[in-house]
């Protein structure tokens, strides 16, 4: 008898004994205790996931907003036609989270504005999967958003908050942003390919800011609500469609992260375990990269098992910043080795 069937029968027996007027003996107490233990172990993941979704206390009234007509049309295109592979939505959301963390770092360097930049944050991107609730949660410790920024950046498709952020820094002339990924403003909405509902919890790093919840089912409307007791940064909770439940499977999500997001600037953890192990070798100082690191990176990008015969790792910063990394394989790829 399988563990799941045995547990369900024990639970059923325990419920029947709970309704019975017969005296409870030692065996009955043991069965009841076991049933409670099974219930506890089966609900741990549910309670953890629920905490991610409703941990913030509701503080303000919910306000409803509508997308403009052309925005609704564009949303439909983004959600159904723009991407050929559904899995890329994970790459897009991780890229947005990486940008948020990079923005916080750049603002720290610039030292401008009424920002709460003194707090030492452990910058990472945390991803939680839950098969029971069919949810996927992506949380970052980045700069966060104010209410107006959430309306501007999430309520308007194809408006890039990252692009506007870069332009402001360039105009100030103090920091040159080089590691901001998203500049086109449509990546976030790719999540509607797989989600029935998207909830975005965010609190800006601006001093005295309050948190807000942005929520939409992709039908052309979204709601905003003020929340209390949330940390600075952004958390996105996706309630997945039944047919797309594969994206709350830990193994599948890990493979997608390794495929698309192995080289983001911050650590990516999946259910508490670091996932992006490889470093962006081409961004490192050539003098700091040893042969073993080159061998591992070559095998990853070339989908090969040999070692590079020659390696050219070049960097110059005048008259422009150029970084180049070139590997020559030990053996010539075969006729049918198209992946190489």
C-alpha positions, -999 to +999 in steps of 0.1 A: +000+000+000+014+034-010+021+060+017-005+084+003-033+058+003-023+046+038-022+082+051-057+089+036-072+058+052-057+066+086-070+102+083-104+088+075-103+065+105-092+093+127-121+115+115-146+087+122-132+082+157-135+119+163-173+117+156-177+085+176-189+083+212-168+052+219-140+057+244-106+064+229-080+038+238-042+038+234-044+025+198-069+051+189-048+078+204-018+066+184-038+066+151-051+101+158-016+114+166-003+099+134-031+114+114-024+148+128+013+144+120+004+135+084-019+165+081+009+188+095+035+175+071+012+178+041+002+214+049+037+228+056+043+238+019+008+251+016+012+274+046+047+286+034+033+295+000+002+311+015+025+333+036+042+346+004+008+356-010-011+371+020+016+380+045+010+418+040-018+434+059-045+452+039-044+489+048-063+508+020-093+503-002-090+486-035-091+508-066-100+495-100-082+507-132-087+499-169-061+496-196-066+517-226-082+501-257-049+499-276-031+486-245-057+457-242-050+448-278-012+448-272-017+428-240-035+401-261-006+401-286+021+398-259+003+371-240-006+350-270+017+357-300+049+375-292+069+346-278+072+312-294+081+294-262+061+299-230+091+292-208+107+325-216+084+343-192+107+331-164+137+346-181+118+379-185+108+381-148+143+372-136+157+399-159+133+424-144+143+414-109+180+416-118+174+451-132+156+462-099+187+451-079+211+468-103+190+500-100+194+499-063+231+495-066+234+524-090+214+547-068+236+538-039+267+548-060+250+580-071+238+588-036+209+610-048+173+614-037+154+606-005+162+570-007+167+545+021+200+533+008+218+528+041+204+494+048+227+465+040+207+442+018+216+407+008+208+410-029+193+379-044+164+367-065+142+341-047+119+318-066+094+296-048+073+268-065+042+252-051+024+224-069-005+223-044-015+260-049-002+260-085+018+291-079+052+305-089+067+333-068+096+355-078+109+380-052+138+404-054+155+428-029+158+456-055+147+492-056+110+485-055+082+508-068+059+535-055+022+534-063+026+558-093+056+538-106+035+506-105+008+523-125+033+537-149+054+506-154+028+478-150-003+496-161+012+507-194+025+480-217+056+487-238+067+515-214+101+506-202+108+518-166+144+505-171+149+526-202+136+558-184+158+550-154+189+547-177+181+580-194+178+598-161+212+585-149+228+595-182+213+629-180+227+633-145+262+623-157+272+606-125+267+569-132+269+550-165+244+521-164+258+491-182+241+461-167+204+470-171+188+443-192+152+451-199+146+481-222+114+473-241+087+470-214+068+440-227+086+412-208+065+413-177+033+407-196+047+375-211+036+359-177+000+361-188+008+333-213+007+309-183-010+327-155-047+332-147-038+359-122-007+380-114-002+397-081+027+422-076+036+432-041+061+462-041+075+488-017+098+515-029+132+522-013+122+559-011+121+568+026+087+566+043+071+547+014+043+523+019+037+490+000+011+483-026-005+454-043-011+454-081-033+426-093-047+416-127-062+386-145-051+400-179-087+408-190-081+445-194-084+457-158-061+458-128-065+468-092-043+487-067-044+484-030-022+498-002-005+473+021+014+474+053+043+454+068+061+444+036+098+447+029+113+470+002+116+453-031+092+434-054+074+401-052+054+386-081+030+358-074+017+339-105-014+317-102-008+294-131-033+280-155-042+243-152-026+235-185+006+253-175+011+236-141+045+224-153+059+258-144+054+252-107+075+220-110+109+226-093+129+205-117+114+221-148+119+256-134+156+248-125+163+237-160+148+269-174+168+291-151+200+273-161+191+276-198+183+314-198+194+330-166+227+315-155+246+347-159+224+373-142+243+396-118+227+384-086+223+350-070+191+331-080+177+307-055+150+281-062+132+269-030+163+280-010+190+265-032+213+285-054+207+278-090+229+300-112+264+285-105+283+298-135+299+332-136+298+356-167+335+349-176+335+375-204+329+403-179+357+392-156+393+405-157+413+381-180+440+380-154+416+366-128+402+337-149+421+304-146+422+275-171+397+254-152+371+282-153+376+286-190+372+249-195+339+247-176+325+278-194+336+265-228+319+232-222+287+250-212+284+274-241+297+249-267+277+220-255+309+200-257+330+176-237+365+185-249+387+214-239+395+245-259+427+243-278+432+281-278+415+308-257+414+345-265+401+367-236+405+404-245+394+436-228+400+473-235+384+504-223+398+530-247+384+545-268+354+523-259+348+494-235+352+461-254+352+426-239+358+396-261+360+359-254+369+335-282+374+297-279+389+274-305+377+238-301+402+209-297+384+191-325+363+202-355+326+198-349+310+169-369+286+174-398+255+168-376+267+186-345+246+217-353+244+227-316+282+234-317 
